[in-house]
Amino acid sequence: MTEFAAAGHSVSEAVAEQEAGSGKRKSYGRYVLGKVLGSLGSLFFVMVVGFFLFRVLPGDPARTLGRGRFKTPEQLEAFRAQYGLDQPLPLQFLTYLKTTFTGDMAESLRYRVPVSDLIIDRLWPTLLLVGISTVLATIIGVYLGVISAWNRGKPVDKITTGSTLTLYSMPEWWLGLLLIAAFAVGAGPLPGIFPTGGLHSVDAVPGTVGYVLDTALHLVLPILTLVLVYLADFSLIMRSSLLDELGEDYLTTARAKGLRDVVVRRRHAVRNAMLPTTTLIALSIGFVVSGAITVETVFSIPGLGLLATEALTIPDYPVLQGTFLITSAAVILANLAANLIYGLLDPRVRT
């Protein structure tokens, strides 16, 4: 009896050592709690960095905005006192934390309106532009990645991979300028078809079908720019993931059962290869809010990107802090969602 107990004890010790060596898998609740706490820590870090980062920018908001308006030093000091710019930096930081946690992002130095109202007003154009671009780039990029991997080494693979990499290497603003020159201004015998910039025409009447069509016409070139640049992200990752799956035994078994090649690809290979792409899609959704600063600037789209660019020239601290916090929070939340989804799809990540 003692020998059996000793043997059982040694077996349990061996199992414990094996679990300790390989790592014990957490429950999903503990996994979620850890990820949420990590995201909250990241968000607070972003708040701290966002405050002090913009304070080291060259320039004085009071002098920039008061050029031609403030005639005496007293007027300049009154402006600084009105917006708390004359307070010590630690006190300004505490005020920033208080206003942020209460949902009030202070008042813009340039526009003299609450930053939260500015962000809400500029958020819709950014969501429209980058949201549509992300959806189109995801669908087209994943499809190209699947076709490219399934035809590895063939002409379609070389053309697809080469073209997406070429487009990915182009700066967004430069590609946007090329499209404006070709399709908005006109090149040679080709007349300009699309508007050069803006979100609406001056004479467009809101709430009408013509207004919607006019907005769509203005968004064609900016959306095309972002889609062409984003394609490589989804295409190359999907291609790489699918190539890793092609040599697996379950695909050989599926073919041995007599399944058609297209069925094997769609039902088995692509589903397992979608895990890394799912993470990328979730992160891309987070970047929708941050927008594309260069594209919005080139095409004069009144979104968050252009708002941040305008604020940098002053610098408008409340606007910069607000846009930086909102865009960073969107990416952090998207990353959190990706981690939670990944923990469900692949329990091994909870080890």
N, C-alpha and C positions, 0 to 999 in steps of 0.2 A: 504493500500500500504506500509505503514511504517512497519506494522507487517510482511509482506512478505519479505521486505528487511532485517529486523532484523533476521528473520528466516534463510534467505539465508546466511547472514553474520555468524550466529552461526554454520551453516552446514560447511561453508568453513573453519572456525576456527577448527572445529572438524577434518576435513580431513587433515588440515595442521599439527595438533598435532599428528594424526595417522602416517603421513609420517615421521614426525620428530622422533617419537618413534621407528618406524620400520626401518628407514634409507632409504634415497632416492636413487634410482638406477641411476648410472652414465651412460652417453652415452658411446658407445664402444670406440669412439675416445678419450675421457678423460681417460677411463680405460687404453687404450694402452699407452697414454702419461705418465700416472703415473707409469706404469710398466717399461717403457723404461728408465725413469729418475731414478727409483730405481735400475735398473740393471747397469746403468752408475755409480751411486754412489757406488754400490758394487764392480764394477771393479776397481775404483780408490782406494777403501779401500784395495783391494787385492794387488794392486801395492805397497802401502805404507807398508803393513804388510810383503809382500814378500821381500822388501828391507831390513828392519830392523831385520826381523826374522833370516835371514841367517848370519847377522853380529854378532850375539851373539853365533854362533857355535864355539866350541873350535877349535883351530888350526890356523896356519898362512900359507896361500897359497904360499907365497914367500919361506918360509923355507921348506915346503913340496915338492914343485916342484924343489927347488934349492938344495935339498940334493944331495951331490956328484958333483954338477955342479958349485955352487957359492963358491969360495974359500975365498973371502974377503967381509967385510961388505959393501964396495962400490958397489960390484956387486949385492948384495941383495937390496940395496937402489935403484939402477938403475932399477931393475925389478919392484919394487913397483911404482917408478915414471912412468915407461912405461905404466902401467895399471891404474894409478891414485889411487893406494892404499895408497899413502902417503898424500892424500888430506884430509881435515877435512870431517867428516861424512855428514854434511849438503850439502857441495859442491858435494860430491859423489852422494848424493840423487838427486840433481838438474841435474847432468849429466845423471843419470839413467833415469829421467823423459824425458829429451830432446832426448836421444837416443831411448827410447821406443816410444814416440809420432812420431818420424820421421821414425819408422820402422826398425831402426838399433839397434839390441840388444847387441851391443859391441862384443868383441872378447873373446873366451874361453881362460882361463888361461892355461889350460892343452893342448888343441888341436891346439891352435894358429890359429883358423879359426873363421869366424863369427858365433855367436850362432844361428842366423836364418838359416844358411846352415846346421848346426848340427841338428836342430829340424826338418827341412824338410827331411833330410836324415833318421832320426830315426822315423818319423811319420808313414811311410807306414807299417812297421812291426807291430806297435801297432794297427793301424786301422784294419789290416788284422786279427790279433789275437783276439782283444777284440770285434771288430765289428761282426765277425762271431759268437763268443761266445754269444754276447748279442742277436743277432737275434734268434739263436737256443734256448737259455734259455727263451726268450720271448714266442716263439711259443709253446714249450713243457710245460713251466710253466703255461701259461694261460689255455692250454688244461687240464692239471692235476688239476688246480684249479676248473675248471668248472665241471669236472667229480667228484671231491671230494665233492663239495658243493651239487651237484644234488643227490649224494648217501650218504648224511650225516649220520654218525653213522654206516655205513656198513663197511665190511672188506676192500673194496677198498679205502674208505676214511681214515681209520686208517693206512693202509699200506702207502698210498701216503703222508699223513701229517707227519707220523713218519719218513719215509725215507728222505724226503726233509729237515726236521728240523735237522736230524742227520748230513746230508751232510753240511748244512748251519753252523753248530756249529764247523766244522773242519776248522782249519787254512788252507789257500790256499797253503802255502808252504809245509805244512805237507802232505796234500792230493796229491800234485804234486810229492813229494818224494816217496810216496807209489805207485803211478802209474809208476814212473820210475823203482822202484825196481821190480814191478810185470811184466811190459810189455816192458821195455827197457833193463834192466839188465837180467831179467829172475828169476823166483822163482821156485825152485825144478825142476820138469820135464818140466815146461813151459819155452821155450826158449825166448830170447829177440826179439821182433818183430820191435819195433820202435826205432828211434834214441834217445839218452839220452839228447840231447840238440842242440842248434843252430837253424838257420833258413834254411841253405842250407848245402849240402855236399861240401867238398873241390873240388871235381872233377866235380861238376854240371856245365853245360854250360848254361849261361843265354840266354833266348830267345827261348829255345827248350821245347818240350813237356815233356821231361825227367826232365827238371829244375822245371817245374810247379808241376809235380808229386812228385818230391823230396821235394819241399817246403810243399806240402800238407801232406806228410808223417811226416815231422818234426813238423807240427802243430797239429797233432792228439791229443797227450797227453796234451799239454798246453790248447787247446780248450776244451777238455773233462774235465779238472780240473776246468776251469772257469764255464762251463755250469752246472756241478754238484753243485757248490757252489751257483750260481745265481738262481737256480731253485726255491728255497724257497721264494725268493723275490716276484716273479710273481705269484707263485702258491698260497701262503697264502693270499695275498692281493685280488686276484681274487676270492678265496673261500669266504673270509669274505664279499666282496661286493655282491657276488651272494646270499649268505645266507640272507643278508639284504633285497634283492628283492623278495625272495621266498614267503613271507607272504603278498605281496601287492595284492590289489583287482584286478588290471588289469590282473594278471596271472590267478586268479580264473575265471574271465570273459572269457579269452581266452580258458581255458579248457571247460567252459560251452558251448562255441560255437562249440565244437567238435574237436578242433585242437589236433593233436597228441602231445604227451609229448615232443618229440624231436623238433618239430616245435615251441612249446611254449618256450622251452629253447633257441633255436637259434635265433628266430626272436624278442623275447620280453625280456626275463630275461637277457641274456648275453649282449645285446646292452646297457641296462641301467646300468648294473654292470661294464661296461668298463670304466666309467669316472675316478675312482681312478687309474685304471691300466694304462690309457692313460698318466696320469701325471708321473707315475713311468717309463713308456717306454721312455718318452721324457727326463727325467733326466738320465736314463741309457745311452741314446745316447750321452749325454754330457760327461759321464764318459768314453766313448769309447776313447776319446782323451787322458784322463789322464792315461789310461792303467792300468795294474795290475803289480805293482812294484815287488811284491814277486814272482809272476809266471814268469815274464820275467827274474828275477835274477836266479831262480831255473833252468829254462830251457835255460838260456843263449840266450834269444831272444834279438837282438840288437834294442830295441825300446826305447821310451821315459822313461819308468820306469827304465830300466837298465842304461840309460844315467844319470838320476837323482841320482841313487845309486852310480855310479862312481864319480859323481861330489861332493857328500857329503864327500867322503874320503879326499878331498883336503883342504878346500872346494873351489870349483870353483864357485865364486859368480855369474858371468854373466850367466853361464849355469843353475844354480839353479833358478835364477830370471826369466830366459826365460821360462824354463819348468813349473815353478809354475804359471806364468802369463798365458801361453797358456792353460794349463789344467784347471785352474780356470775359464778362460774366456769361455771355452767350456761348463762347467757346468752352468755358469751364463746365457749364451745364450740359453741353453737347458731349463733351468728353466723359462726363459722369454717366449720361444715358448710354453711351457706347460701352463703357465698362460694365454697366448693369446688364445690358443685353448680351454682351459677350460672356458674362458669368453664367447666364442661363443657357446659351447655346453650347458653350464648352466649359463644363464644370472643372476641368483641369486648371483653369486660370485662378481658381480659388485655393489652390494648394500653397 
